[in-house]
Amino acid sequence: MAEATDPPRETFRLSQLLYDARYRSMTIQVVAAILIMLLLVELVDNTVTNLAALGKDIRFGFLWSTAGYDINQQLIPFTSQDTHARAALVGILNTLVVAALGCILATIIGVLAGVLRLSSNWIVAKIMTFYVEAMRNTPLLIWILIVFAVMTEATPQPREFREGGSASMILWDSVAISNRGVYIPRPIWAEGSGFVVAVFVLSVIGIFVLRHIARKRQQDTGQILPVFRLSLALFFVPTLLAYFLMGRPVTLETPELGGFNFAGGLQIRNSFIALWLALSLYTSAFIAEIVRSGILAISKGQTEAAFALGIQPNRTMQLIILPQALRVIIPPLISQYLNLTKNSSLAIAVGYMDVRSTLGGITINQTGRELEGMLLLGIFYLITSLIISAVMNLYNSSVKLKER
Amino acid sequence: MNKKVFLGALTVAGLAAGASAAATIDDVKARGSLKCGSNEGLAGFAAPDANGVWQGFDVSLCRAIAAAVLGDAQAVEFVPLTSQTRFTALAAGEVDVLIRNSTWTFSRDTDLKLDFVGVNYYDGQGFMVRNDIGVSSAKELDGTTVCIQTGTTTELNLADFFRVNNISYEPVPVATNAEGQQQYLAGACDVYTTDISGLAATRATFENAGEHVILPEVVSKEPLGPAVRHGDSEWGDIVRWTLNALIAAEEYGVTSANVMELAAGPTTNPEINRLLGTEGELGAMIGLDKDWAVRAIAAVGNYGEVFERNIGEATPIGLARGLNAQWTEGGLLYAPPFR
C-alpha cells in the first residue's frame, strides 16, 4: 500500500508579512494606504479647525445671494442683480466656449504643422520646426500677453473709424478690427429662417451618410465616388435653395459706429481673441509633435506597398497611413485637450471672464468664501476633464486596433 | 511617496497658519520686521522709488507702525497685493496688516473676518475720461467701455450707478492699476474708474495729464483704512492707535521736527504729554514702551506731514485735504482722546 505523503502544510506566520516576498508588497501597500488616509483626515480636520479658529464656517449659501457685478461677455443673459451661481454659470460657459474653439483651432494648426514638418521641402520643414520649438519652449502666459498687447496696442481705437479718421472697416464695411475687439455682422433670424437652418442641418447629416455609402460601395465593389465634390454640393446647394425659396429670411446686421463705440453686430472681445489664439497656438505645437510621431510610427513599408499596388499618394495617406497613425495620435491628444481646457484659467491675465475670473475671482473676493469657491472650481475642472476624457476615449476605442 | 510628502507639507503649512492666527505682535517682534500688505504700485500711496525704497501715504503708516513696535521704520517688508488677493493674504497670515487703499465695508468687517481699525483716507469713487470725449457728467457715459479693477468695491458701485441711472456700459476687468492705466491710455476703454485719490495718482503719472479730466460725480463713500485679522484685538489696538497718534499729533501741533524737543520733558499740554509718554503709562496699556508714539512721529511725521509729502497739493498728485482735514478745520479726522 503506497503511502501518500502530504506535502508539508504551510502554516502562516505573522513574520511572513514582512519577510515573505508574496505578502510583503501587500503589507507595504496597506501601511501606505493607512498613512495616506491618516494624513488626509488630519488635513481636513486641520482645515476645519483653522477655519473655525478664524471664525469661518463652510457654507455654500453665498451662491444664491446677489452678485452685484457685471460681466461683459455673456452667453446667457446676466445682470448685476442675478445670483453668484448664475455668474458662475456665465463664467463656465465662457470657459467652455474658449476651450472648445481652442481645441478645434489647435487641432487644425497642429495637424498642418505636424504634417508640414515632415515635408520634403527643406524651407517649409525648417519653418515648422522653428514654429514648434518656439511655441513649445516659452510659457503660455507670455503668448497670451503678447497677443493681447498686439490686439490692444496695434489696432485702431473705435473713434479712428469716424469720418476723417485713419481707420476703416474691411470686407465691404462689415468687419471692424478695433482695440476693443473685432466687430463682425450678426445674423438676424426672421420668420422662416428655422426652415433654412433645418435644411442646412439635414444636408450636413446627408454628407456623413454619403461618406458612409461611398465607403461601403468602395469596399464592396471597388468603385470610388467623387465624395468631395458631392459633399461640397450638398453643403451649399440645398441651403441656398431653401434660403431663396423662403424669401431670404436671414439678414446680417453690420456693426455701426454710434456714440462711444460700435453698436450692432457681434463683438468678439480682445480678451477672448488673445486667450483663444494663444491657447491654440501654444497647444498646436504639442499636437504637431504628436501628429508627427504618429505618422513616423507607421513603417515606410506600408507606403511602399500601397504605391506598389498603384494607390495614389493622397489615398495612401487617407486610407492606409492616417487610420493607423490615429491609434498613436489619439491618446496623447486627449491630454493636450485637457491641458488646453485647464490652461484656459489663465484668462484672468487679460480679463477674460471665465469661471476662474467670476466664481474663482470676483465672487470669492466679494463674499470671502475662498475655500468653497476653490472647491467648486476644482470640481468643475475635474468634471469637465473627465467628460472630455470619456468622449475622447470613446473615439479612441473606435479607431484603435481591433483584436479579434 | 511624493503624494505623502506633499500632504505632509500641506499639513505643516496648515498648522503653521493656525499657530500664527493669534498674537501677531509676538510674531512681528520675533521676526524683527513688519509684513505690510501694500498696493502693487500706486504713485503717492505705495510705490517703490528710483532706489527701490517703498514710498507713499500708505507706506508711511506701515513705517510708523514698525517704528512704534520695533523701533525701526525701515524694518518693514512690503508685500505687494492685487485687489483680488489682498484679503486672502491677510486672512492667511501672509501679512500682519493690510494698508492698501481698502474700503471699510460692513461685509468685509464682519463676514470676511477682517477688522478695519480706522480710516486713513476718506475717499469716493469717480470717473476719469479724456477731454476730447466731450463728456462733462458721469450720467452722459451711456454706451461707454469702462476699465475697472476686479475684486473691488468700485466694481459693485459701478454696476449700481449705471443700473440706477438706467444707462449701459461695458466693463473691462483689469487686475492691477498698472494694467488699467495701460488699457485706458491705449484707448481700449473710454473711462477709468476707481477711488478719486487713485485716479489723481494715476493721472499724475501720465505724460499729458492735462488731457484727462476727472468727472465731478462722486458715486460712493470709500473710507480707506488699515485692516488686520479678526480675533487679535491687541494687534488691532496697536495699529488703530498708531494711526490715531499721527492724527492727534497734527491736531496738537506735534511734528517730526519738534517731537524730540516736546518729548524731552513734560509740556503744559497734558494731551501731548500722554501721547508722547512723558505722563501716564499709555504705552504699557498696548504692550509697548512709553516712547512708541514719539518714534512713530519722528519716523514719518504727523498725519498732515505724511499727507503733504506724498499726495498733497505741492506734489504731482495734488490732492486737497478736503474731507481729510482735521475736525477743527472742517474735515472728518477726529482722533479719540489719549487718556
Interface residues (C-beta under 8 A of the other chain):
Chain A: A32 L35 I36 L39 L40 E42 L43 N46 T47 T49 N50 A53 L54 G55 K56 G68 Y69 D70 I71 N72 T79 S80 Q81 T152 E153 Q157 R159 N179 R180 G258 G259 F260 N261 A263 N270 S271 I348 A349 G351 M353 S357 G361 I362 I364 N365 Q366 T367 G368 E370
Chain B: K3 K4 L7 G8 L10 T11 G14 L15 A17 G18 A21 S83 Q84 F87 T88 A91 S107 R108 D111 L112 K113 I133 L141 D142 G143 T144 T145 T150 G151 E155 L156 L158 A159 D160 F162 R163 Y169 E170 P171 V172 P173 V174 A175 E179 Q183 A186 G187 A188 C189 D190 R229 H230 G231
